[in-house]
Amino acid sequence: PKRDLNEAYWLKRVAESGKDVQSIWQDEYLQQNLEGLSYGQFCSRLKQWRKESCPDLNYPKQRKAGEVMETDWCGDLAKILYNKELGCFQDVHFFVAILGFSQKIFARAYNDEKQASWLDAHTRALEFYGAAPLIVKPDNTKTAILKPDRYEPEKNPAFACWAAHYRVAIVPARSAKPKDKDRVEDAVGWFEKKVLPKLKEQIFFQLTDINRAILIEIKKLNDKPYQRRPGTRTEIFREVDLPSMQSLPAHAFENPELRWVKSSKNGYHIHFDGHQYSAPYQLA
């Protein structure tokens, strides 16, 4: 007779512990089941359960709980923001993030995809999750990576400062390798199919109203039960991802504005943004 095995539980233990299957089998399964399955049978049952029950969850990658947050801009724009001053609709850009084993989604609307929006979006994502992962995996946009490289990508200095503030590593997806960030590709697809159509049915006059509507729809998506495994994204995030994540610093990241300036003729002041500041006497 086929022995009982809670495959979903043991795959969850592999994900949240960071151990490989052999360690879980040896250290935990055999301790609870002295006459249990052999290692080969244990692996075969887990593999078969993945194939039959959750083909779309990418369990073979053995993602660790709360380790990686993947981020990207949504490809579709939407003319749903009406500018009263210009008397026309503006394009709205959408940032999407997805986290770890739970696949909990975050999204936010912006006027553009420039550096300030990119940094603010990542900060808002961490505040949404209430904790920081170990790794952020972005696309090779210029706001994240100045020069893509397989081994030593040159990071955007502002984004590198942001990462240092939150103690996370930036590991960008390789160019032309969409499977490196397959989770966020899925998240963008869900956003475009589940959330964006509802936004396009409305007219907004402020970004804050759009983001309020996005949060409502994203909550519905995160609270919706999985199709092929028990629980919801919100529940699995609290149980599996969140305990493995880092706490946030006391203050949010503030993007510094850097410029080269020369001291005035008197040698004691520099002019910046309409104000005068005293120059260090060594640089007078």
N, C-alpha and C positions, 0 to 999 in steps of 0.2 A: 504494500500500500504506500501511496505517496505521503511522505511526512509533512506535517504542517510547518510552514515557514512564513513569517510575516515579512515578505520581501520589501514592502514599502517602509517598514520601520528600519530595517538594516541598511537600506539605501540612504535613508535620512541620517542614520548614524555615521555613515561614510562621509556624507556631505558636511555635517556640522562639526565633526571631530577633526577633519583634515587628514585622517589616517587612510591607508589603502585598504582594499578589501581583505587582504590576507591578515592584516593586523586586527581588523574588526572581528574576523572569523576566529582567530586564535585567542585574542585577549577578552572578547566579550561573549561571542556566540557559544564557544565551547565551555566557558565558565558557567553558562546558564543551561547548556544542553550537553551533558557529559557523553551521551551516546548519540550525538547529533550527526548531521550530514558531514561528509568529508569535504575538504576544501574544494575539490573539483566539482562536487555536486552543489555546494553552496554557491560557487561562481556561476555555474550553469543555470541554477534557478533564478538568480538575480538578473542574469543576462536575458533569460526568457521572459521574465516579468517586465523588464524595460521594453522589450520588443513588442509585447502584447498590450501593455497598459499605458505607456507614456512615450510613444515614438517621437513626439515633438518637444520633449523637455531636455534633450541633450545630456542625459545623465552620464553617458560615457566620458564626458570631459571631466567628471569628478570635480565640479566646482566646489570650492570651500565656502562655508557659510560666511556671509558678510565681507568677503575678500575684495570683490571687484564691483565697481560701478561703471557701466558703459554709458557713454553720452554721445549725442549727435544732434544736428539740426534736422528738422523735418523737411523733406523735399518739397512738399506742397505748401504754397502760400495761400492766404485767404484775404480777400478784400472785404473785411467785415468791420473795419474801423473807419468811421466817418469823421473827417477833419472839418470842423465848422469854419475855420479860418480860410482854408483853401476851397471849401465847397466841393470836396470830392472824397472818394474812398481811398484808403492807404493799404498797402500790402502789410500783412502781419506775419512775422516769422515765429516758428515754434521750436522750442528746445525740448528734447526728450531725454530722460535718464531712466535706467533700469538697474536694479540692484540684486546681486547675488543669487542665492538658491531660490528665494521666494519669488523673484521676478516682479517685485513691487515697482510700480511705474510712477514717475513724476513728469510733469510737463508744465511749461510756462510760455507765455506770449511776449514777444519783443518787437520793437520797431525796426530793428536791423540785426545783423549778425556780427557786429563789430566787437572789439576787445572788451569794452565795458559790459556789453550785454552777455558775452561769453562768461566772464568772471562772475557777474552777478547771478547768472543762471546756475552755475556750479555751487555757489554759496547757498542759494535758495534751496537747491536739491538736498544739500547736507542738513540744512535746517528742517526740511520736510521730513527727512528720515530720523532726525534727532541724534545722529551719530555719524562718524566718518568711516569709510572702508579703508583697507590698506592700499588699494590700487584704484586709480581712475584710468579708464581706457577710452580715450577720445578718438575721433577721426583725425586725419592729417590736415585739418584746417589751419590756416596761417595764425589764427588766434591761439592755437595750441602748440603746433610744431612748425618751426621756421624752415627746417630742412629735414625731410624724411630720410631715414636710414634704417636698415634692418637691425643694426647692432647699436649704433650711437646716434639716435635722432637728436637734432638740435631743438631744444624746447624754447618756446616763446618766453622771454625773461619774466614778463608779468604773470604768466600762467605758472611758471616755476616758483615765483614768490608766493603765489596763492597755495601751491602744493606744499611748500615748506611751512606755511602758516598752519595748515591743517594736518601736517605730518603724513601726507599720502604720497605715494609714488605715481608718476605719470608713465604709463606704458602704452603708447599709441598702437593702434591697429596697423599692420603692415599695409603698404600701398597695394591696391588690387587684390586684397585678401579679405573679402567680406565676412568669411567665417570667423575671423578674429574678433568680430563684434556682432555676432549673429543675434545675441539677445536684444541689443538696442535696435537692430534692423527689424526684429519682430515687434518691438515696442512701438516703433514708428508706424509700422503697418497697422497695429491695433489702434493707435491714436488716429490715423487717417480714416479708418473704417468705423470706429465706435464713437469718437469724440468730435472730430472735425465736421462731419455732416450736420451735427446738431448745432454747432457754432455758426455754420453758414446759413442756418435758418433764421438767424437773428442779426440785428444791427447794433453795434456798440459805438459809444462816443469816447470811452476811455479804456486804456489797457487794463486798469484795475478791475473793471467790470468783466473784461474777457477772462482774466486770470481767476476771478471768483467763479465764473461759470466753468472753467477748466477744472478747478479743484473739485467741484461738485460731481462732474462726470468721471474724473479720475478716481474719486472715492468709490463710485459705483463699480468701476472696473476692478479696483483692488479688493473690494468686498464681495465680488462675485465668485461663487465656488469654481474651483478648477473643473475642467471637463473630465480629466483622466486620472485624478488623484484626489484624496480627501483634503478638505480645508480650503482656505482662500489665501490670496497673496498677503493680505494684512495679517492673518493668523500665523502663517508660516514665517513671515518677517519677524514678528514678535517672539516666536518660539525658537527660531533657528538663526536668522541673520543678526538681529539686534544684539544678543548676548556676546557675539564674536567681534563686534565693531568697537572703534575707538570713541572716546568721549570728545565732544567738540571743545575748542578753546573758549575762554571766557568772553572774548570779543570776536565779532565777525571780521573777516578780512576787509581792509580798506586799500583800494588800489592807489598807489602813489603816482603822481604825475611828475615825470622827470623831464627837465629841460636844461640845456646849456645856456648860461647867461653870463654877461660881462658886468663888472662893477661900473658904476657911474664915474663921471669925470673926477669927482671929489675922492673917489677910491674907497668910500665907506658904505655905499649902498648898492643894492641890486634891485631891479624892477621886475616884478612878477605879478601878472594878473591884476594890474592896476594898483599895486601896493609896493611900498619900499621896505626892504629888509636890510638890516645891518650885515655887512660882509665880515667874515672872519679876518682879523687883522693880518694873518699870514697871506691872505689873498687880496689885500687892498691894492 
